[in-house]
């Protein structure tokens, strides 16, 4: 399956949501969150795209084209419904460890160009909240 085959996402935004295997939810959320992060500060820095590409290839163990990332980042789907709504609906179906892995990958992408803009901080906070992760979860704190 192509990385930018966003049929599940389109069905979600269009109202025809189907049950998905956890692996597909993880894959799509990872792609959508990281790709969109490249455009969170209104400037897609080439280093960010390369970091997303490398991160996706490592985490998904499959090749990824930079063009796929750019397509996902600027998808018209975001005009139909906010990414936050998609994340909030799909993320709770994943175990906390996978949601944290996505968030940690997001941190890597946001720091890729050696500066973090205010809009990128807002994007990070939106993703963390939509994924139902607490401040303690994000900080790596857990009760014994």
Secondary structure, 3 states (H helix, E strand, C coil): CCCCCCHHHHHHHHCCCCCCCHHHHHHHHHHHHHHHHCCCCCCCCHHHHHHHHHHHHHHHCCCCCHHHHHHHHCCCHHHHCCHHHHHHHHHHHCCHHHHHHHHHHHHHHHCCCCCCCHHHHHHHHHHHHHCCCCHHHHHCCCCC
